[in-house]
Amino acid sequence: MTRSAAKNWTTRLLLIAGTAVGPWFIVLSLLQAVTRPGFDITKHEVSLLLVGSLGWVQTINFLVTGSLGIAFAVGLRRLLHPGKAGTWGPILVGAFGLLFLVAGIWHPDPQLGFPTGAPEGVPPIQSAPSNIHSLAFSALALAIVAAAVVFVRKFAADHDRAWAILSSVFAVAIIIFVAAGSALLTTGHGGLSLLGAAIAITGWVSATAFHLLRREDSARTGPSPRLERTAQP
């Protein structure tokens, strides 16, 4: 294998890591949500799965998701730099991955009756780890909104209108879900909104990685020789 081929293959693997971000995080979170006693997906944010005797499972989920995000950021850098989105795209996606690691290491406080025996409401004073977790989640959401805007500009410049619009939709959805979830969380009804935020955040990463992979495959394959011959006068 030539050096160029090896570089292309490595870049492809890093982009594939990006496609796994959403499915990995959401599927594993939902599996825990329906199997952990006392967890109510309409009431509790999936971050609460980090606490309790089985919290280590969600910790691994966060750490793997963050690592996949960082790998994707490296792939973006290799694929796009120094072109449009080749600088800020990788930086913002890398920040998302790093902040996901932070959010997995520092956990929220037990609340809203989860895990069993936890206070029924939201503690008025949060612990330092809980505050770090909340700040990390807010920051990673903001990083992906900014990354989506960067790629809106890139896709528009590439005349890829459908994906420019889709990135815009993801950015708006993340803002709405995070705002709604944050406002409703203390009332015990923010679970679904924050789940929607998690789906939109990780979904944008996976969808963008998948689309870039398809574009690379199309560029590498090009039109078939038969079509080229047919097009010639």
Secondary structure as the mmCIF struct_conf table of DSSP 4:
data_model
#
loop_
_struct_conf.conf_type_id
_struct_conf.id
_struct_conf.beg_label_comp_id
_struct_conf.beg_label_asym_id
_struct_conf.beg_label_seq_id
_struct_conf.end_label_comp_id
_struct_conf.end_label_asym_id
_struct_conf.end_label_seq_id
HELX_RH_AL_P HELX_RH_AL_P1 ARG A 3 ALA A 33
TURN_TY1_P TURN_TY1_P1 VAL A 34 THR A 35
BEND BEND1 ARG A 36 ARG A 36
TURN_TY1_P TURN_TY1_P2 PRO A 37 GLY A 38
TURN_TY1_P TURN_TY1_P3 ILE A 41 LYS A 43
BEND BEND2 HIS A 44 HIS A 44
HELX_RH_3T_P HELX_RH_3T_P1 VAL A 46 LEU A 50
BEND BEND3 VAL A 51 GLY A 52
TURN_TY1_P TURN_TY1_P4 SER A 53 LEU A 54
HELX_RH_AL_P HELX_RH_AL_P2 GLY A 55 LEU A 80
TURN_TY1_P TURN_TY1_P5 HIS A 81 PRO A 82
BEND BEND4 GLY A 83 GLY A 83
TURN_TY1_P TURN_TY1_P6 LYS A 84 THR A 87
HELX_RH_AL_P HELX_RH_AL_P3 TRP A 88 ILE A 105
BEND BEND5 TRP A 106 TRP A 106
HELX_LH_PP_P HELX_LH_PP_P1 PRO A 108 PRO A 110
STRN STRN1 GLN A 111 GLN A 111
TURN_TY1_P TURN_TY1_P7 LEU A 112 GLY A 113
STRN STRN2 PHE A 114 PHE A 114
BEND BEND6 PRO A 115 PRO A 115
TURN_TY1_P TURN_TY1_P8 THR A 116 GLY A 117
BEND BEND7 ALA A 118 ALA A 118
BEND BEND8 GLU A 120 GLY A 121
BEND BEND9 PRO A 124 ILE A 125
HELX_RH_AL_P HELX_RH_AL_P4 ALA A 128 ALA A 157
TURN_TY1_P TURN_TY1_P9 ASP A 158 HIS A 159
HELX_RH_AL_P HELX_RH_AL_P5 ARG A 161 LEU A 185
TURN_TY1_P TURN_TY1_P10 THR A 186 GLY A 188
HELX_RH_AL_P HELX_RH_AL_P6 GLY A 191 THR A 221
BEND BEND10 PRO A 223 PRO A 223
HELX_RH_AL_P HELX_RH_AL_P7 PRO A 225 ALA A 231
#
